[in-house]
Amino acid sequence: GPPAEPEAEARSPGPGAFDLGAQSGRWAAFQERHRLSCEEAARLLLDTYEYRGLVKHTGGCHCGAIRFEVWASADLHVFNCNCSICTKKQNRHFIVPASRFKLLKGADNLTTYTFNTHCAQHTFCKTCGVQSFYTPRSNPDGYGIAPHCLDDGTVQTVVTEDINGKEWEKAVKEHKTIKDMSKP
């Protein structure tokens, strides 16, 4: 085709950019007033709309080497599983999509244990041994978060549901929602 006119090229946003039209002045003033970079302002906007109804929880392990944030309801639905490893660790957890979890520090201080199908990734701190989160077999595209590893102040209520992990395949097959808990 014919080459684009230079004037049209100058007006079109580059890769990853977008035209704010009449809102560009408001956007620039907002960023300046709150001292936000473009990325920080975009994150704030996305968090406000994508995570509507959710709160940002923070947490970590006992020694502080592992820190994370997770967007979830203030009212947690926690699973109490009786499979062999959850029983030994007293692993109670709620499940979130991977997109709502962010490891803030300590990736180099995590180690992983797997067994049986090796689908579940039981991550824990190399220093203090606490498992703050892990990748559950029921939701390998999400995270199971230990509510007792969250910082105080953001959890309103906790409802606990027992799940028969001793008969894992049957329990997951019969459960109406567990496999979809890691979907945004």
JOZI-V760422 format. One record per residue. N is the residue number from 1. RES is the residue in three letters. D_CENTER is the distance of its C-alpha to the mean C-alpha in whole Angstrom. Layout:
{{N | RES | D_CENTER} {N | RES | D_CENTER}}
//
This chain:
{{1 | GLY | 45} {2 | PRO | 47} {3 | PRO | 45} {4 | ALA | 43} {5 | GLU | 45} {6 | PRO | 44} {7 | GLU | 43} {8 | ALA | 41} {9 | GLU | 39} {10 | ALA | 38} {11 | ARG | 37} {12 | SER | 34} {13 | PRO | 31} {14 | GLY | 30} {15 | PRO | 27} {16 | GLY | 24} {17 | ALA | 26} {18 | PHE | 27} {19 | ASP | 30} {20 | LEU | 29} {21 | GLY | 33} {22 | ALA | 34} {23 | GLN | 31} {24 | SER | 31} {25 | GLY | 33} {26 | ARG | 31} {27 | TRP | 27} {28 | ALA | 29} {29 | ALA | 31} {30 | PHE | 27} {31 | GLN | 26} {32 | GLU | 29} {33 | ARG | 29} {34 | HIS | 25} {35 | ARG | 26} {36 | LEU | 23} {37 | SER | 23} {38 | CYS | 22} {39 | GLU | 19} {40 | GLU | 18} {41 | ALA | 20} {42 | ALA | 18} {43 | ARG | 14} {44 | LEU | 16} {45 | LEU | 17} {46 | LEU | 14} {47 | ASP | 12} {48 | THR | 15} {49 | TYR | 15} {50 | GLU | 12} {51 | TYR | 11} {52 | ARG | 14} {53 | GLY | 15} {54 | LEU | 11} {55 | VAL | 11} {56 | LYS | 9} {57 | HIS | 10} {58 | THR | 10} {59 | GLY | 12} {60 | GLY | 13} {61 | CYS | 16} {62 | HIS | 20} {63 | CYS | 21} {64 | GLY | 19} {65 | ALA | 18} {66 | ILE | 15} {67 | ARG | 12} {68 | PHE | 9} {69 | GLU | 7} {70 | VAL | 4} {71 | TRP | 6} {72 | ALA | 8} {73 | SER | 12} {74 | ALA | 14} {75 | ASP | 16} {76 | LEU | 14} {77 | HIS | 15} {78 | VAL | 15} {79 | PHE | 17} {80 | ASN | 20} {81 | CYS | 21} {82 | ASN | 24} {83 | CYS | 24} {84 | SER | 26} {85 | ILE | 23} {86 | CYS | 21} {87 | THR | 24} {88 | LYS | 25} {89 | LYS | 22} {90 | GLN | 22} {91 | ASN | 18} {92 | ARG | 17} {93 | HIS | 13} {94 | PHE | 11} {95 | ILE | 9} {96 | VAL | 6} {97 | PRO | 6} {98 | ALA | 5} {99 | SER | 5} {100 | ARG | 3} {101 | PHE | 2} {102 | LYS | 6} {103 | LEU | 9} {104 | LEU | 11} {105 | LYS | 14} {106 | GLY | 16} {107 | ALA | 15} {108 | ASP | 19} {109 | ASN | 19} {110 | LEU | 17} {111 | THR | 19} {112 | THR | 18} {113 | TYR | 21} {114 | THR | 21} {115 | PHE | 24} {116 | ASN | 26} {117 | THR | 24} {118 | HIS | 22} {119 | CYS | 19} {120 | ALA | 17} {121 | GLN | 16} {122 | HIS | 16} {123 | THR | 15} {124 | PHE | 17} {125 | CYS | 18} {126 | LYS | 21} {127 | THR | 23} {128 | CYS | 22} {129 | GLY | 21} {130 | VAL | 18} {131 | GLN | 15} {132 | SER | 12} {133 | PHE | 10} {134 | TYR | 11} {135 | THR | 11} {136 | PRO | 13} {137 | ARG | 16} {138 | SER | 16} {139 | ASN | 13} {140 | PRO | 13} {141 | ASP | 11} {142 | GLY | 8} {143 | TYR | 7} {144 | GLY | 9} {145 | ILE | 9} {146 | ALA | 12} {147 | PRO | 13} {148 | HIS | 16} {149 | CYS | 14} {150 | LEU | 13} {151 | ASP | 15} {152 | ASP | 18} {153 | GLY | 18} {154 | THR | 15} {155 | VAL | 16} {156 | GLN | 18} {157 | THR | 19} {158 | VAL | 18} {159 | VAL | 19} {160 | THR | 20} {161 | GLU | 21} {162 | ASP | 23} {163 | ILE | 22} {164 | ASN | 25} {165 | GLY | 23} {166 | LYS | 27} {167 | GLU | 27} {168 | TRP | 24} {169 | GLU | 25} {170 | LYS | 27} {171 | ALA | 24} {172 | VAL | 22} {173 | LYS | 24} {174 | GLU | 25} {175 | HIS | 22} {176 | LYS | 22} {177 | THR | 18} {178 | ILE | 16} {179 | LYS | 16} {180 | ASP | 14} {181 | MET | 12} {182 | SER | 9} {183 | LYS | 11} {184 | PRO | 10}}
//
